[in-house]
Amino acid sequence: MNEFFRMGGDGTYVWSAYGVTLAVLLLNVWWARWRHRSALERARASNGDNRVSRRPTVRTIE
Amino acid sequence: MRLPRWFHLLGSPPFIYKLAGKVTPWLGVISCVLLAIGAYWGLVIAPPDRVQGEVYRVLFIHPQIAYVSVMAYVVMAVAAGIGYVWRIKLAHAVAVTAAPIGASFTACALATGSLWGRPTWGTYWQWTDPRIMSETLLLFLFLGYLALRAAFEDRDKADRVSAILAVVGVVDVPIIHYSVIWWNSLHQGPSIMKLDKPSIAPEMLTPFLIMVLAFTVCFLWLLLNGLRAEIVERERDSRWIQQLVEGANG
């Protein structure tokens, strides 16, 4: 078992590479969750006040 | 020519939001299972390499991550291009979502490569290596895209200007791919994506390909997860989002 973690003496490199990868994946999952939740919260707070149909109907053309 | 109905639905934010919501749990489970199988196979079952010994096991994550980073860029550029030409907002939303995921995978590819390079090549970093440099450029393209967007208050303008950067940056993709053929590199030439038979032992090829699939599904999962957040952010004041959050309240 110990031999498995040593990876022929290069365990530090192999395990850090796998660790960094796992961290990046978890960070991505957490980031998407957090953004989704905060976007829903903002939508709740805005109450649709900026809805396009509630804006003046005249719009300038660029 | 009339396009089928489902094709039009692909541009509809509520439809995509709901579809992604149904698909993402499955993608999450599939990618986790594949990553676990691939990691076990690569770290435990696969035999040690004749030349590199055990340290070669980074082979089961590093190329896959690098490949996903390039795929993320292509997804971003194609989506941004479609958004620019046909003015489809959902396409811009896909591009914006792909950017931070791609940036993190690019950074991860550089980091894992660095950790692999030290014990095998004797160095963490080589400024003259064309593949390392073109991949580093990819990181700066992602970061530049995000920084450029942040400079605009108006989202539509940010979409259009950043799309141009994304599309122009695509020239880096063939450079990354052919860098090991065109220039001298510490990286080896293609050993799997070539017309000839792959020059890798089958005991190593299987976990390698499982991990390719695992990271691809994982990217799709992350992309759709992020896309849902981006859609809510963009459609915040639309009636369907308001109904959605009201429904969640009551």
Interface residues (C-beta under 8 A of the other chain):
Chain A: F4 M7 G8 D10 G11 Y13 V14 S16 A17 Y18 V20 T21 V24 L25 L27 N28 V29 W31 A32 R33 R35 H36 A39 L40 R42 A43 R44 S46 N47 G48 D49 N50 R51 V52
Chain B: L35 A39 L43 V44 P48 G53 E54 V55 R57 V58 I61 H62 I65 P100 I101 S104 F105 A107 C108 A111 T112 L115 W116 R118 P119 C218 L222 N225 G226 R228 A229 E230 V232 E233 R236 D237 S238 R239 I241 Q242 L244 V245 A248 N249
